[in-house]
Amino acid sequence: MLAHWKNYFSEKRKVYVFLFTLISIAVVLFAFLHFLTYNETRIGFVFNDPILSQFTPINVSTITFITTYAFGLSGLIIALQKPEVFIKLLQAYTIMTILRIICLYLVPLEPPVNIIPLKDIFLESSFYSGRENLKDLFFSGHTATVCLFAFGFENKKLRLIFGIGTIAVALLILAQHVHYSIDVIAAPIVSFIAVQLQQKLKLQ
């Protein structure tokens, strides 16, 4: 792995690309943090979800947390083996976060009526500023993040594994009524768009 990174940084242009990528994701995540605080104060639409109305929510926060971050960390470790793949995913994630801000702004929603707030230690201590963010809805960030790996990797087996992971996370989130069904359905679509936009930018 170190040899791959050493070779990557041997080109001056790629050093600039790497630095640009890190700065971009830092700026976007900082903006996202403040946007989420603002978003919680907005009045959103109430959506009568025909899928969620069919069952009573159950608390699967622990399983959802473990599943999401197990796939997320595994994906990052795998991506780190190849600098180009790692940079590609960071850039795609930055684009996806920008799209999340846009989507959340354009589609403000009130939380599902029977929502059981998801306990996510990482988000609560960072982006959620120690509180429960119930209006971080359209689209599902947990689902989209795992799905980003499915579209970002070229290996078919990895795509299948992370595709299954995406479905698992989506079902767990729905089981707890953390998101509306449209939130998890839209997530893979936006992830795909983010990867496609990253490829068109050709910043690698």
RODO-2510 file (C-alpha; in nm, 4 decimals, decimal comma):
residues 204
     n   res          X          Y          Z
     1     m     0,0000     0,0000     0,0000
     2     l     0,2779     0,2444     0,0935
     3     a     0,4465     0,1814    -0,2404
     4     h     0,1257     0,2782    -0,4214
     5     w     0,0978     0,6027    -0,2263
     6     k     0,4667     0,6835    -0,2748
     7     n     0,4251     0,6356    -0,6476
     8     y     0,1087     0,8469    -0,6467
     9     f     0,2787     1,1378    -0,4728
    10     s     0,5761     1,1190    -0,7085
    11     e     0,3709     1,3315    -0,9504
    12     k     0,3430     1,6930    -0,8384
    13     r    -0,0017     1,7364    -0,9977
    14     k    -0,1425     1,4507    -0,7916
    15     v    -0,0122     1,6083    -0,4715
    16     y    -0,2156     1,9189    -0,5570
    17     v    -0,5196     1,7037    -0,6371
    18     f    -0,4888     1,5287    -0,3004
    19     l    -0,4616     1,8575    -0,1104
    20     f    -0,7512     2,0081    -0,3078
    21     t    -0,9630     1,7029    -0,2251
    22     l    -0,8890     1,7241     0,1483
    23     i    -0,9584     2,0981     0,1625
    24     s    -1,2806     2,0588    -0,0378
    25     i    -1,4235     1,7854     0,1816
    26     a    -1,3293     1,9778     0,4977
    27     v    -1,5025     2,2954     0,3754
    28     v    -1,8135     2,1094     0,2587
    29     l    -1,8462     1,9098     0,5828
    30     f    -1,8059     2,2290     0,7859
    31     a    -2,0819     2,3922     0,5818
    32     f    -2,2980     2,0804     0,6197
    33     l    -2,2587     2,0877     0,9977
    34     h    -2,3944     2,4422     1,0149
    35     f    -2,6662     2,3698     0,7601
    36     l    -2,8001     2,0830     0,9727
    37     t    -2,8375     2,3190     1,2684
    38     y    -3,0363     2,5588     1,0509
    39     n    -3,2383     2,2766     0,8958
    40     e    -3,3714     2,1624     1,2329
    41     t    -3,5426     2,5020     1,2761
    42     r    -3,7371     2,4788     0,9508
    43     i    -4,0986     2,3694     0,9170
    44     g    -4,1206     2,0762     0,6794
    45     f    -4,3832     1,8775     0,4966
    46     v    -4,5639     1,5853     0,6597
    47     f    -4,5503     1,2799     0,4366
    48     n    -4,8004     0,9978     0,4723
    49     d    -4,5723     0,7081     0,3873
    50     p    -4,7692     0,4082     0,2543
    51     i    -4,4840     0,1703     0,3406
    52     l    -4,4099     0,2856     0,6970
    53     s    -4,7819     0,2839     0,7764
    54     q    -4,7855    -0,0930     0,7283
    55     f    -4,5813    -0,1784     1,0389
    56     t    -4,4865    -0,0623     1,3871
    57     p    -4,1268     0,0614     1,4239
    58     i    -3,8703    -0,1320     1,6271
    59     n    -3,5493    -0,0036     1,7820
    60     v    -3,2502    -0,1445     1,5925
    61     s    -3,0127     0,1479     1,6522
    62     t    -2,7217    -0,0677     1,7686
    63     i    -2,7434    -0,3037     1,4721
    64     t    -2,7798    -0,0108     1,2320
    65     f    -2,4790     0,1666     1,3825
    66     i    -2,2592    -0,1445     1,3689
    67     t    -2,3690    -0,2373     1,0160
    68     t    -2,3250     0,1125     0,8724
    69     y    -1,9815     0,1773     1,0197
    70     a    -1,8565    -0,1768     0,9594
    71     f    -1,9220    -0,1307     0,5887
    72     g    -1,7992     0,2284     0,5937
    73     l    -1,4677     0,1531     0,7644
    74     s    -1,4151    -0,1605     0,5578
    75     g    -1,4741     0,0406     0,2424
    76     l    -1,2208     0,3043     0,3439
    77     i    -0,9580     0,0439     0,4329
    78     i    -1,0055    -0,1285     0,0989
    79     a    -0,9971     0,2029    -0,0879
    80     l    -0,6746     0,3064     0,0863
    81     q    -0,4953     0,0240    -0,0937
    82     k    -0,5227     0,2259    -0,4147
    83     p    -0,4743     0,6054    -0,3958
    84     e    -0,6793     0,6725    -0,7095
    85     v    -0,9772     0,4824    -0,5691
    86     f    -0,9482     0,6519    -0,2293
    87     i    -0,9316     0,9997    -0,3866
    88     k    -1,2212     0,9127    -0,6159
    89     l    -1,4416     0,8116    -0,3230
    90     l    -1,3500     1,1191    -0,1179
    91     q    -1,4416     1,3430    -0,4096
    92     a    -1,7643     1,1527    -0,4740
    93     y    -1,8540     1,1796    -0,1044
    94     t    -1,7909     1,5549    -0,1161
    95     i    -2,0214     1,5875    -0,4166
    96     m    -2,2811     1,3689    -0,2473
    97     t    -2,2722     1,5904     0,0634
    98     i    -2,3291     1,8990    -0,1524
    99     l    -2,6250     1,7211    -0,3098
   100     r    -2,7550     1,6377     0,0389
   101     i    -2,7511     2,0040     0,1350
   102     i    -2,9394     2,0913    -0,1829
   103     c    -3,1939     1,8115    -0,1396
   104     l    -3,2523     1,8869     0,2287
   105     y    -3,3069     2,2530     0,1446
   106     l    -3,5454     2,1850    -0,1436
   107     v    -3,7359     1,9029     0,0281
   108     p    -3,7850     1,9962     0,3965
   109     l    -3,9681     1,7195     0,5793
   110     e    -4,1035     1,6675     0,9276
   111     p    -3,9893     1,3373     1,0826
   112     p    -4,2120     1,0291     1,0501
   113     v    -4,4876     1,0263     1,3113
   114     n    -4,3697     0,7070     1,4850
   115     i    -3,9980     0,7689     1,4481
   116     i    -3,7613     0,6076     1,6974
   117     p    -3,4562     0,8398     1,6828
   118     l    -3,1424     0,6642     1,5642
   119     k    -2,8642     0,6573     1,8210
   120     d    -2,5471     0,7289     1,6287
   121     i    -2,2623     0,8160     1,8653
   122     f    -2,0430     0,9493     1,5849
   123     l    -2,3051     1,1816     1,4339
   124     e    -2,4318     1,3030     1,7710
   125     s    -2,0798     1,4027     1,8764
   126     s    -1,9971     1,5710     1,5459
   127     f    -2,2506     1,6840     1,2841
   128     y    -2,5509     1,6721     1,5161
   129     s    -2,3715     1,8824     1,7823
   130     g    -2,4857     1,6569     2,0668
   131     r    -2,8538     1,6600     1,9763
   132     e    -3,0974     1,4366     1,7913
   133     n    -3,1388     1,5642     1,4367
   134     l    -3,4806     1,4440     1,3277
   135     k    -3,5092     1,6461     1,0055
   136     d    -3,1946     1,5162     0,8368
   137     l    -3,4211     1,3181     0,6072
   138     f    -3,4205     1,3505     0,2291
   139     f    -3,2116     1,1609     0,1427
   140     s    -3,0714     0,8929     0,3781
   141     g    -2,7036     0,9638     0,4400
   142     h    -2,6374     0,6227     0,5969
   143     t    -2,7797     0,4401     0,2962
   144     a    -2,6128     0,6682     0,0423
   145     t    -2,2697     0,6401     0,2037
   146     v    -2,2612     0,2608     0,1952
   147     c    -2,4003     0,2650    -0,1579
   148     l    -2,1231     0,5026    -0,2655
   149     f    -1,8754     0,2169    -0,2239
   150     a    -2,0927    -0,0138    -0,4329
   151     f    -2,0761     0,2318    -0,7225
   152     g    -1,7205     0,3473    -0,6525
   153     f    -1,5436     0,0107    -0,6580
   154     e    -1,4752    -0,1628    -0,9880
   155     n    -1,4420    -0,5137    -0,8448
   156     k    -1,7706    -0,6977    -0,9005
   157     k    -1,7532    -0,8933    -0,5732
   158     l    -1,6993    -0,5734    -0,3755
   159     r    -1,9865    -0,4084    -0,5579
   160     l    -2,2121    -0,6994    -0,4659
   161     i    -2,1022    -0,6978    -0,1006
   162     f    -2,1586    -0,3253    -0,0591
   163     g    -2,4819    -0,3492    -0,2566
   164     i    -2,6076    -0,6019    -0,0019
   165     g    -2,4831    -0,3707     0,2730
   166     t    -2,6841    -0,0855     0,1234
   167     i    -3,0024    -0,2918     0,1279
   168     a    -2,9357    -0,4029     0,4864
   169     v    -2,8857    -0,0468     0,6109
   170     a    -3,1916     0,0766     0,4205
   171     l    -3,4145    -0,1952     0,5720
   172     l    -3,2840    -0,1304     0,9241
   173     i    -3,3491     0,2421     0,8917
   174     l    -3,7012     0,1795     0,7651
   175     a    -3,7650    -0,0723     1,0427
   176     q    -3,7043     0,2046     1,2954
   177     h    -3,8975     0,4670     1,0949
   178     v    -3,5865     0,6880     1,1013
   179     h    -3,6480     0,7824     0,7379
   180     y    -3,9355     0,7795     0,4939
   181     s    -3,9248     0,5198     0,2187
   182     i    -3,8550     0,7923    -0,0388
   183     d    -3,5398     0,8842     0,1563
   184     v    -3,3842     0,5400     0,1187
   185     i    -3,5067     0,4940    -0,2386
   186     a    -3,3469     0,8223    -0,3438
   187     a    -3,0169     0,7497    -0,1671
   188     p    -2,8692     0,5029    -0,4224
   189     i    -2,9776     0,7289    -0,7086
   190     v    -2,7933     1,0266    -0,5621
   191     s    -2,4877     0,8100    -0,4850
   192     f    -2,4776     0,7027    -0,8499
   193     i    -2,5075     1,0642    -0,9645
   194     a    -2,2246     1,1683    -0,7300
   195     v    -1,9918     0,9013    -0,8693
   196     q    -2,0817     0,9964    -1,2266
   197     l    -2,0176     1,3663    -1,1599
   198     q    -1,6838     1,2838    -0,9990
   199     q    -1,5769     1,0887    -1,3070
   200     k    -1,6704     1,3769    -1,5347
   201     l    -1,4572     1,6194    -1,3301
   202     k    -1,1494     1,3964    -1,3835
   203     l    -0,9686     1,5402    -1,0830
   204     q    -0,7307     1,2499    -1,0201
***
